[in-house]
Amino acid sequence: MTPLAELLRPAVLEDYLGQKHLTGPGSILRIAIESGNIPSLIFWGPPGVGKTTLAYIISKYTERPFFTLSAINSGVKDIREVIEQSKTAQGSAILFIDEIHRFSKSQQDSLLGAVEKGVITLIGATTENPSFEVISPLLSRCQVYILKPLDEEDLLELMKKAVNKLQEQNQCTINVVETEALLRISGGDARKLLNALELVTTIDNPQGKDLIIDNKLVMNVVQQNLALYDKGGEMHYDVISAFIKSMRGSDPNAAVYWLARMVEAGEDPKFIARRMLILASEDIGNANPNALLLATNCFQAVNVIGYPECDLILSQTAIYLACSPKSNASYLAIRTAQKILRETGDLPVPLPIRNAPTQLMKNINYGKDYKYAHDFKDNFADMEFLPDKIKGKKLYNPQQNQREEDLRKRLRSLWKNKYDY
């Protein structure tokens, strides 16, 4: 049976929900679609926000030959076959590649010539930051559009359409009396919402009788039947969240369990390794600087090794990060600095630490009275490095772990009472 999400896939812009900043009247992308003048595009956004649907709508509006590949099961040979077919087509064909971040460098390289010459117009869809996952030469030839999670208004409208379709299919009356659980489960993901509705109306009501849907029913049915991890959408963000929180919470057992869930589902190991890189800095930081080194090496290693053996590298790193002492002092420091910057604007750089490459700059006191730290005892010179308006402001506050306590003692000996270390 055709999934509900596929049955409700819109074919025209007027029926497309969400992404008003891209498809609303007068928006840049909508103007391009309606004119038929489509550049190569990368759609970046979380699952279930309409990336694939928007690509199909574009193909219908432009009436161009349309080819689609999935990066999960396509290779260079498939790309070349599409390019050859496109050369005989009238006008530039559109090639839609789902999960383009899974393509290797060589696979992405094989697209370059055809995109540059206009043989194909590429539309790529990715849940990952294209700055990291799409090679620079290809990225420079594409416009990147960011798609956002659907808001409550869009989800309720989609829910209404879904209920009407389910009533028609099942020949019954469906009354949704509470929507909070469905909205919470969806998390802005249209596919999650539709799959949850479909589960509730088929598993809990196989005979197609009239049905009242409330929060309790939704949670009971969905929690029992969406337990399997689905890297394509269903539990993707829930499981990676559990993985990160387990390492942050210093539980190596839970961390390895959630890691195994992702590995068994075939999750991209680079996705897992990248999240551990972030955690190593955000949640461990200078409590154990080796954590970032190990996480970086892990990221590089999984690129070289790949599955199946890279699961050992991921496991070793996850256990190390979970067992490591924790500190978010570096995270708090940069966020505090950014908050001050937003509140105070670009404060002037103190004259002693300004660059003075010309005589004119030296004449107006750029660099005057600067103290070169290595000319002083302990390689330290007591001077002001912050703008006058915020001088003495402490942004980095070492936390209570052995390494940062050592840093605190050093800073206190250098700065005395200035920063209250």
C-alpha positions as CSV (number, residue, x, y, z in Angstrom):
1,M,0.0,0.0,0.0
2,T,1.3,3.5,-0.9
3,P,2.4,5.3,2.3
4,L,0.3,8.3,3.4
5,A,3.3,10.6,2.9
6,E,3.5,9.7,-0.7
7,L,-0.2,10.0,-1.3
8,L,-0.2,13.6,0.1
9,R,2.9,14.7,-1.8
10,P,1.9,18.0,-3.4
11,A,2.5,18.5,-7.2
12,V,2.1,22.3,-7.3
13,L,3.6,25.2,-5.4
14,E,0.1,26.3,-4.2
15,D,-0.3,23.0,-2.2
16,Y,3.3,23.1,-0.9
17,L,3.4,23.6,2.9
18,G,6.1,25.5,4.7
19,Q,9.2,27.3,3.5
20,K,7.4,30.5,2.8
21,H,10.8,32.3,2.8
22,L,11.6,30.2,-0.3
23,T,8.3,29.5,-2.1
24,G,6.1,32.4,-1.0
25,P,4.9,35.0,-3.5
26,G,7.8,37.3,-4.6
27,S,10.5,35.0,-3.1
28,I,13.7,34.5,-5.1
29,L,13.2,30.8,-5.5
30,R,9.6,31.0,-6.5
31,I,10.4,33.7,-9.1
32,A,13.1,31.4,-10.5
33,I,10.7,28.4,-10.6
34,E,8.0,30.3,-12.3
35,S,10.4,31.7,-14.9
36,G,11.9,28.3,-15.5
37,N,15.3,29.7,-15.1
38,I,16.6,27.3,-12.4
39,P,20.3,27.3,-11.4
40,S,21.9,24.2,-9.8
41,L,20.6,24.0,-6.2
42,I,21.4,22.4,-2.9
43,F,18.5,22.1,-0.4
44,W,19.8,21.8,3.1
45,G,17.4,21.0,6.0
46,P,16.3,18.3,8.4
47,P,14.2,15.3,7.3
48,G,10.6,15.7,6.4
49,V,10.6,19.4,5.5
50,G,9.9,19.1,1.8
51,K,13.3,18.9,0.0
52,T,12.3,16.0,-2.3
53,T,8.9,17.4,-2.9
54,L,10.2,20.8,-3.9
55,A,12.5,19.1,-6.4
56,Y,9.6,17.3,-8.0
57,I,7.5,20.5,-8.1
58,I,10.4,22.2,-9.9
59,S,10.6,19.4,-12.5
60,K,6.9,19.8,-13.2
61,Y,7.0,23.6,-13.6
62,T,10.1,23.5,-15.9
63,E,8.9,20.5,-17.9
64,R,12.5,19.4,-18.3
65,P,13.7,15.8,-18.4
66,F,14.0,14.7,-14.8
67,F,16.4,12.1,-13.4
68,T,16.7,11.1,-9.8
69,L,19.5,9.2,-7.9
70,S,19.9,8.3,-4.3
71,A,23.5,8.7,-3.0
72,I,22.9,5.5,-0.9
73,N,22.8,3.1,-3.8
74,S,24.2,5.1,-6.8
75,G,27.8,5.4,-8.0
76,V,29.9,7.1,-10.6
77,K,28.6,4.7,-13.3
78,D,25.0,5.8,-12.6
79,I,25.9,9.4,-12.8
80,R,27.7,9.0,-16.1
81,E,24.6,7.2,-17.5
82,V,22.4,10.1,-16.6
83,I,24.8,12.6,-18.0
84,E,24.9,10.7,-21.4
85,Q,21.1,10.5,-21.5
86,S,20.9,14.3,-20.7
87,K,23.1,15.2,-23.6
88,T,20.4,13.9,-26.0
89,A,17.6,15.7,-24.2
90,Q,16.0,19.0,-25.3
91,G,17.2,21.6,-22.8
92,S,19.1,21.0,-19.6
93,A,17.9,18.0,-17.7
94,I,17.4,18.1,-14.0
95,L,19.2,15.6,-11.9
96,F,17.9,15.3,-8.3
97,I,20.3,13.5,-5.9
98,D,18.9,12.7,-2.5
99,E,21.4,12.6,0.4
100,I,24.1,14.1,-1.7
101,H,26.3,14.3,1.4
102,R,26.8,10.6,1.2
103,F,28.6,10.9,-2.2
104,S,32.4,10.5,-2.0
105,K,34.7,13.2,-3.5
106,S,35.2,11.2,-6.7
107,Q,31.4,10.8,-7.1
108,Q,30.9,14.5,-6.7
109,D,33.8,15.2,-9.0
110,S,32.0,13.3,-11.7
111,L,29.2,15.8,-11.7
112,L,31.4,18.9,-12.1
113,G,31.8,19.0,-15.9
114,A,28.1,18.4,-16.7
115,V,27.0,21.0,-14.1
116,E,29.5,23.6,-15.4
117,K,28.5,23.1,-19.1
118,G,24.8,23.1,-18.3
119,V,24.3,19.5,-19.5
120,I,22.4,19.0,-16.2
121,T,20.9,21.2,-13.6
122,L,21.7,19.6,-10.3
123,I,19.3,19.6,-7.3
124,G,20.9,18.0,-4.3
125,A,19.2,17.4,-1.0
126,T,21.1,17.0,2.3
127,T,20.5,17.0,6.0
128,E,24.2,17.9,6.6
129,N,26.0,21.2,6.3
130,P,27.0,21.4,2.6
131,S,30.0,23.5,3.6
132,F,31.5,20.3,5.0
133,E,29.9,17.6,2.8
134,V,29.9,19.1,-0.7
135,I,33.2,19.6,-2.4
136,S,34.1,23.3,-2.9
137,P,34.1,23.3,-6.8
138,L,30.6,21.8,-6.9
139,L,29.3,24.0,-4.0
140,S,30.5,27.1,-5.8
141,R,28.4,26.2,-8.8
142,C,25.2,25.8,-6.7
143,Q,22.8,28.0,-4.9
144,V,22.3,26.8,-1.3
145,Y,18.8,27.1,0.1
146,I,18.1,26.3,3.8
147,L,14.8,24.6,4.6
148,K,13.3,24.9,8.0
149,P,11.2,22.6,10.2
150,L,7.5,23.1,9.6
151,D,5.7,25.4,12.0
152,E,2.6,24.5,14.0
153,E,0.2,26.1,11.5
154,D,1.6,24.1,8.6
155,L,1.6,20.9,10.6
156,L,-2.1,21.4,11.5
157,E,-3.0,22.0,7.9
158,L,-1.2,18.9,6.9
159,M,-2.9,17.0,9.7
160,K,-6.3,18.1,8.3
161,K,-5.4,16.9,4.8
162,A,-4.1,13.6,6.2
163,V,-7.3,12.9,8.3
164,N,-9.5,13.6,5.2
165,K,-7.4,11.1,3.1
166,L,-7.5,8.5,5.9
167,Q,-11.2,8.8,6.3
168,E,-11.7,8.4,2.6
169,Q,-9.4,5.3,2.5
170,N,-10.8,3.6,5.6
171,Q,-14.4,4.6,5.1
172,C,-14.7,5.8,8.7
173,T,-14.8,9.0,10.8
174,I,-11.6,10.2,12.4
175,N,-11.9,12.9,15.1
176,V,-8.6,14.3,16.4
177,V,-9.5,15.9,19.7
178,E,-6.0,16.6,20.9
179,T,-3.0,17.5,18.7
180,E,-0.2,18.1,21.2
181,A,1.3,14.6,21.1
182,L,1.3,14.5,17.3
183,L,2.9,17.9,17.0
184,R,5.5,17.0,19.6
185,I,6.4,13.7,17.9
186,S,6.7,15.4,14.5
187,G,9.2,17.9,15.6
188,G,8.5,19.9,12.5
189,D,9.0,16.8,10.3
190,A,6.0,16.2,8.0
191,R,6.9,12.6,7.4
192,K,7.0,11.9,11.1
193,L,3.6,13.4,11.5
194,L,2.0,11.5,8.7
195,N,3.6,8.2,9.7
196,A,2.4,8.6,13.3
197,L,-1.2,9.3,12.1
198,E,-1.0,6.3,9.8
199,L,0.1,4.1,12.6
200,V,-2.6,5.2,14.9
201,T,-5.4,4.8,12.4
202,T,-4.2,1.4,11.1
203,I,-2.5,-0.5,14.0
204,D,-5.0,0.7,16.7
205,N,-8.0,0.5,14.3
206,P,-7.5,-2.3,11.8
207,Q,-11.2,-2.7,11.2
208,G,-11.6,0.8,10.0
209,K,-14.1,1.8,12.7
210,D,-14.8,5.4,13.7
211,L,-11.9,6.6,15.7
212,I,-11.2,9.4,18.3
213,I,-7.5,10.4,18.5
214,D,-6.2,11.9,21.7
215,N,-2.7,12.4,23.2
216,K,-2.8,9.2,25.2
217,L,-3.7,7.0,22.2
218,V,-1.0,8.6,20.1
219,M,1.7,8.1,22.7
220,N,0.7,4.5,23.4
221,V,0.7,3.5,19.7
222,V,3.7,5.5,18.5
223,Q,6.0,4.5,21.4
224,Q,5.3,0.9,20.8
225,N,5.7,0.9,17.1
226,L,8.4,3.5,16.3
227,A,11.0,1.9,18.5
228,L,13.3,0.9,15.6
229,Y,15.9,3.5,14.6
230,D,15.4,4.9,11.1
231,K,18.4,6.9,9.8
232,G,16.2,8.4,7.1
233,G,14.0,10.2,9.5
234,E,11.9,8.5,12.1
235,M,14.2,8.3,15.2
236,H,17.3,9.8,13.6
237,Y,17.5,12.9,15.9
238,D,16.1,11.1,18.9
239,V,18.9,8.5,18.9
240,I,21.7,10.9,18.1
241,S,20.4,13.0,21.0
242,A,20.4,10.0,23.3
243,F,24.0,9.2,22.2
244,I,25.3,12.7,22.9
245,K,23.5,13.0,26.2
246,S,24.9,9.6,27.3
247,M,28.4,10.8,26.7
248,R,27.8,14.1,28.3
249,G,26.3,12.3,31.3
250,S,29.5,10.1,31.6
251,D,27.7,6.8,30.9
252,P,29.9,4.7,28.5
253,N,27.4,1.8,28.6
254,A,24.5,3.9,27.3
255,A,26.8,5.6,24.8
256,V,27.8,2.3,23.2
257,Y,24.2,1.1,23.2
258,W,23.0,4.1,21.2
259,L,26.1,3.9,19.0
260,A,25.3,0.3,18.2
261,R,21.7,1.4,17.2
262,M,23.1,3.8,14.7
263,V,25.8,1.4,13.4
264,E,23.3,-1.4,12.9
265,A,21.0,1.0,11.0
266,G,23.9,1.9,8.6
267,E,24.2,5.5,9.8
268,D,26.9,7.5,8.1
269,P,30.0,7.1,10.4
270,K,31.1,10.7,9.5
271,F,27.8,12.0,11.0
272,I,28.5,10.1,14.2
273,A,32.2,11.2,14.3
274,R,31.3,14.8,13.6
275,R,28.9,14.9,16.6
276,M,31.6,13.5,18.8
277,L,34.0,16.2,17.6
278,I,31.5,18.9,18.7
279,L,30.9,17.2,22.1
280,A,34.7,16.9,22.7
281,S,35.0,20.7,22.6
282,E,31.5,21.8,23.9
283,D,31.2,19.4,26.9
284,I,34.8,18.4,27.7
285,G,37.0,21.2,26.5
286,N,40.1,22.0,28.6
287,A,39.1,19.5,31.3
288,N,40.8,17.0,29.0
289,P,42.3,18.6,25.8
290,N,43.2,15.1,24.5
291,A,39.5,14.5,23.9
292,L,39.4,16.8,21.0
293,L,42.6,15.3,19.6
294,L,41.1,11.8,19.8
295,A,37.8,12.9,18.3
296,T,39.6,14.6,15.4
297,N,41.6,11.4,14.7
298,C,38.4,9.4,14.9
299,F,36.8,11.6,12.3
300,Q,39.8,11.2,10.0
301,A,40.1,7.5,10.6
302,V,36.5,6.6,9.7
303,N,36.9,8.4,6.4
304,V,39.8,6.1,5.6
305,I,38.5,2.8,7.1
306,G,34.7,2.9,6.6
307,Y,32.4,0.2,7.6
308,P,32.5,-2.4,9.0
309,E,35.8,-1.9,10.9
310,C,35.3,1.7,11.8
311,D,32.7,0.7,14.3
312,L,35.6,-0.2,16.6
313,I,37.1,3.3,16.2
314,L,33.7,4.9,16.9
315,S,33.3,2.7,20.0
316,Q,36.7,3.5,21.4
317,T,36.2,7.2,21.0
318,A,32.7,7.2,22.4
319,I,33.8,5.3,25.5
320,Y,36.8,7.7,26.0
321,L,34.6,10.8,25.7
322,A,32.0,9.3,28.1
323,C,34.6,8.5,30.7
324,S,36.4,11.9,30.4
325,P,36.0,14.7,32.9
326,K,33.6,17.3,31.7
327,S,33.6,21.1,31.3
328,N,31.6,23.5,29.2
329,A,33.7,26.5,30.2
330,S,34.9,27.1,26.7
331,Y,31.4,26.9,25.3
332,L,30.2,29.4,27.9
333,A,33.1,31.7,27.3
334,I,32.5,32.2,23.6
335,R,28.7,32.5,24.1
336,T,29.3,35.2,26.8
337,A,31.7,37.0,24.4
338,Q,29.1,36.9,21.6
339,K,26.4,38.3,23.9
340,I,28.7,41.2,24.9
341,L,29.5,41.8,21.3
342,R,25.8,42.0,20.4
343,E,25.2,44.4,23.3
344,T,28.2,46.7,22.9
345,G,28.9,46.5,19.1
346,D,32.4,46.6,17.7
347,L,34.4,48.3,20.5
348,P,37.7,50.0,19.5
349,V,40.9,48.0,19.8
350,P,43.2,49.5,22.5
351,L,46.0,51.5,20.8
352,P,48.9,49.4,22.3
353,I,47.7,46.2,20.7
354,R,46.8,47.7,17.3
355,N,48.9,46.7,14.2
356,A,51.2,49.5,13.0
357,P,52.6,48.6,9.6
358,T,53.1,52.2,8.4
359,Q,54.8,55.2,9.9
360,L,51.5,57.2,9.9
361,M,50.0,54.6,12.2
362,K,53.0,54.7,14.5
363,N,52.7,58.5,14.5
364,I,49.1,58.3,15.9
365,N,50.2,55.9,18.6
366,Y,49.2,52.6,17.0
367,G,51.2,49.9,18.9
368,K,52.7,52.4,21.4
369,D,53.5,51.0,24.8
370,Y,52.9,47.4,23.7
371,K,54.8,45.0,25.9
372,Y,56.2,41.9,24.2
373,A,55.4,39.1,26.6
374,H,58.6,37.2,25.9
375,D,60.7,40.1,27.1
376,F,59.4,39.7,30.6
377,K,59.6,37.2,33.5
378,D,57.5,34.1,33.0
379,N,56.7,35.3,29.5
380,F,54.0,37.5,30.8
381,A,53.5,41.3,30.7
382,D,50.7,42.9,32.7
383,M,48.8,45.1,30.3
384,E,45.2,45.6,29.1
385,F,44.0,43.6,26.1
386,L,40.3,44.2,26.3
387,P,38.5,47.4,25.1
388,D,38.2,50.0,27.8
389,K,34.4,49.6,28.1
390,I,34.7,45.9,29.2
391,K,38.1,45.8,30.7
392,G,38.4,43.4,33.6
393,K,35.4,41.3,32.3
394,K,35.9,37.6,32.9
395,L,34.7,35.5,30.0
396,Y,36.5,32.2,30.7
397,N,35.7,30.7,34.1
398,P,37.6,27.4,34.7
399,Q,35.5,24.7,36.2
400,Q,36.1,22.2,39.0
401,N,38.3,19.6,37.4
402,Q,42.0,18.9,37.8
403,R,43.3,20.4,34.6
404,E,41.2,23.6,34.8
405,E,42.0,24.0,38.4
406,D,45.7,24.2,37.3
407,L,44.7,26.7,34.7
408,R,42.9,28.8,37.4
409,K,46.0,28.8,39.6
410,R,48.2,30.0,36.8
411,L,45.8,32.7,35.8
412,R,45.4,33.9,39.4
413,S,49.2,34.1,39.8
414,L,49.5,36.1,36.6
415,W,46.5,38.5,36.9
416,K,46.3,38.7,40.7
417,N,42.9,40.1,41.5
418,K,42.0,41.5,38.1
419,Y,39.7,38.7,36.9
420,D,38.9,37.3,40.2
421,Y,40.5,33.9,39.5
